[in-house]
């Protein structure tokens, strides 16, 4: 019996980024067989899904505003405030008592932590690799309130479970109107973050009062 040579042809067609379509043509005795195989590139990075720090009081918020600094006695914070919020059912109202702070350490702030009250002594941070920025909305009650710093990460240095990196913006002078701000997270190591968000203010920048509002805090 005469044996005829066979020919196997591989052709690669790019269908979309990260996906390739291969056609195998097997020619035997003049008959053509074709099989289609779709192969996904497992190395292609998946898009980052929005990660919420605060949306509404009743939302699936991933961090807890429990890290009062230095002690919290000069702060009143309501994360279920319902008047004139930027969006949704609630927002965060923060009243920093300057008169009280003048008798103490002259500054105050709050960290959103995971888990609550965790300053790096317990495991519980999130892997936020892929996030490019943290976005939030803020406004002042009167306008002119000065926030020395808005921050991501930076928790637990020298402790068992430190944050992998930190980033910040500031100082920021707030207006009476809601405004969106962002913290650039490109080129940051976000593999372990317990301090999801923080703000810090002081009496030198706010001589009489400092009441302000936050809403829609999320990683993108």
N, C-alpha and C positions, 0 to 999 in steps of 0.2 A: 504494500500500500504506500502510495506517495504521501509523504508528510509535507504539509505546506507550512511555511514560516508564519509566525504570528507577530503582530506588532502592537505594543502597548503605548498609548499616547496619553500623557498627562497635561491637561490644560488648566491653568489657574485663572479664575475671573474674580476680580474684586467686586463684591456686591455693595458693601458699605464699610465704613471704617471698623476694623476689628473683626470682620466676617469675610470669609473667602469661600467661593464655590469651586469645587474641583470636578472635572469631567474625566472619567477614565474611558477610553475607547479601546476595546479589545477586538482586533480583527483576526478572525480565524476562518479559513476556507471561504473568504469572501463575504462572511456574515459579520455584521457590526452589532456589538453589544455596548450599551451605555449605562452607566450608573452615576447617580448624582449624590454627592456627599457634602453636607454643610459642616464647616468646622469653625468654631468660634475661638478667637484669640483670648485665652484665659489671662494673659498678661495685661490686657487693656484695663486701665483703671476705671472703676465704676463712678458715675457722677455722684457728688456728695449730696445727700438728702438733708434738707433744712432741719436744723436741730434747735429746738426751742428752749430758751432759758426762762422767758416769761411771755405769755400770750394773754391769758386772763387768769384770775385766781383759780377758776375751776378747770383750767386746761392742764394737759400733761406737761407740766413744767419740770425740767430735768435737774435744776439746781435749787437750793433752798436759801433764801436771804437770812442767814443765821450768823454770819460772821461780823458781828458788831465791833467796830474799832474806835478808840482803844478799849472802851468798856461799854459804850452804848447809852450811858445815862443822859446824854444830851441830844438824843435822837428819838423821834417819833415817826414810825414808818407804817403805812397802811397799804398793803398790796391788794386790797379789794375796793379801792376808791372808785366811785362810779360817776363822778361829775367831770364833764368835758374831757373825756379820754380821747386819745388819738383814734382808737378803733376798738371795737368789741365791747364787752360788758364791764370791764374794769381796767384799772391801771395802777401804778404805784405812786403814792404821795409820800414825800420825805420832808420832814420839818427838822432842820438842824438849828438847835437853840444856841445862838451865839453868846448870849449872856451866861448861860451855863458853861459853855466851853471856855470862856475867858477865865473862869475859876479853876480850870483843869489844865488839860494838855494842849488846848488851842487848835485841835483838829479832830475830825471824825470821819467815819466811812463805814461801808457795809460791803461784805463779800457774799456772793451767791455761791454756796458750797455744796459739794457732793461727797459723802452724805452730810447731813446737817451738822454743824459745829466741828467739821473735820479740817484741822489745820495741817494735815500731812501725817498724822499719827495712825490713820486707818486707811485701808485700801478702799477705793471707791470712785476714782477718777474715770473719765470717759476718754476713749480714743476718738479724737475729732480730726484725724488725718483726712485731708482732702478739702477741708474748709478753707476758703480764701479770705473771709472777712467775718467780723461780727458786726451786726447792724442793730441799731436801737433808735428809738425816738425819745426826745427829751424837750422839756420847756420849763421856764421859771414862772413862779407865781406873779412876780412883779416885773421881771426882766432885769438883766444885769447880774443875776446870781452867777458866781464864778466857781466852777468845779475844777480843782487842781488836776485831777486825773480820772479818766475812765480806763479800766484795765481788764485784761484777760490773763489768767494764769498767775504764776509767781508765788504760789502757796507751798509751804513745807520745806523750804531750803534748810538743809541740815537735819531733816527728820527722815523717817522711814519711807514715806511715800511722797516725794516732792513732785510738783508739776514739772513737766518736761520743758516748758518754755514760758515766756511772758511777752506781752505786747500792750501798748497803751497809746492814748492820745491825751492832750491837755497842755496847758489849761484851756478850758472851754467856757465861754461866757454865754449864758442862756438868754433867749428872748422869751417874750410872753406867748409866742406862737410855737406850735409843735414844729420841730425840725428833726430830720433824720441824720444820724451820724454813723460813721463806720470806723472800725479798727482793722487795719490791714494785717492779715495773717499769712500772707504769702512768704514762703521760705522759713516758716516757723515750725518747730517740732511740736505737733499737737497730739502725740501718741498717748499722753496721759495728762488730763486736765481735771483737777478737783475744784479749782477756783474759776468758775465759769464766767463771772463778771463781777466788777467792783467799781465803786466810786470813792473818791477821797476829796474832802474840802477842808478849809481852815479859816480861822477868824481874821487873819491878815487880809484875805481876799474878800471877806464878807463882813463888813463892819457892823451892820445892824440886824439883818435877818437872812436866812437862806432856806427857802422852801421851794421845792421843785418836784417835777413829775417825770416818770419813765414809763415807756410802753413798748411792746413788740420787740423784745430783746431776743435775737436769734443768730445762730451761725449759718452761714451760707457758703 
